[in-house]
Amino acid sequence: MPVYTITLSDAEDKALGFVAFSQEAWINNVVRQRCEAAISEIVAAEVDRITATGGTISGTKEDIVLAAPVKSAAQRQAEYDAELAAKRAGSEAG
C-alpha cells in the first residue's frame, strides 16, 4: 500500500489551520473523496465495457478497479503529447 507524505511551509500549515479543524484530517478527506470519485468513474466505465461485450461483473468496487485496464493520467498525457508532436511533425513536413 503506497504511503504519501506532504510537507507544508509554516505559512501553509497556518493557513490550512485557519479553514480546517485538523489539517491532516482535511488532507486525508480531500484525497479519499477524490479517490472515491475516480473509483466510481472507473467502475461505471468497466460495467459499461464488460456488459457491452456480454460479460458479467463480479467482485467489489476495489476488485473491479484493480482488474480494470486503465491508464494513469500521466500515461494518458504522454500519449496525448506524442500524438500532438506527431501531428505537428506531419504538418511541418507537408
N, C-alpha and C positions, 0 to 999 in steps of 0.2 A: 504494500500500500504506500503510495507516494506521500511524502510529508513536505509541505511548503512552508517557508519562513519568510516573513516580511519585516523589513526594517524601516521604521518611520523616524524622521527627524523629531527633535523635541517639539518643534512648532507644529508639525503634522499630528503628533500624538495629542498635543493640547487642543488643536482644532477639532480633531475627531472626538475627543472627550467632551467638547462643547455640545456636540449634536448627538452623541451616543452615551448611554448609561455605562456601557462597557465596550471599550474599543475592540477587544478580542472577540467578544460575542457578536458585535456588529459585523466585523470582518467575516467571521465564520458563517453568519446568517446570509450575508450577501453572496458568498461563494456557493453555499449549499443551495440557495434559491436559484442561482444561475445554472447549477448542475442539474437540478430538478427540471428546469425548463428545457435544457438540452436533452435530458433523458426522455422527456415526453415527446420531443420532436423526433428523436431517433426511433423510439418505439412506434410512433404513428407512421413514419416512413417505412419501417420494416413490416408492419402489419399490412400496409398497402402493397408493398412489393411482394411479400410472400403470398398473400391471398390472391393477388392478380395472377399468380402462376399456379394457383390451385393448391398451394401448400398449406400447412397448418402451423399454428403458433403454439408454442408451449414454453413454460418456464416463467420466471419472474421478470419484471422490467429490467433488472440488472443482468439477468441471463441473456435477454434479448439484445441489450446494448453491447454486452461483451462479445456476442456472436455476430453482431452486425458488421457488414463490410463498409465501414465509414472511414472517411479520410479526415485527418485533423485540419483545422483552419490553416495551419502552416503549410500542409501539403496542398490544399486547395489553392492557396495564394501562390505557391511556387508554380503550380500548373498554369494558373492564370497568367502569371508573369512570363512564363515560357511561351504560351500561346501569343501573347501580345508582342513579345520580341520577334517571334516568327512572322507575324503579320507585318510588323514594321520592316523587317528584313525583306520580305516579299514585295512590299510596296516600293521600297527604295531600289530594288533590283529591276523593277518593271517600269 
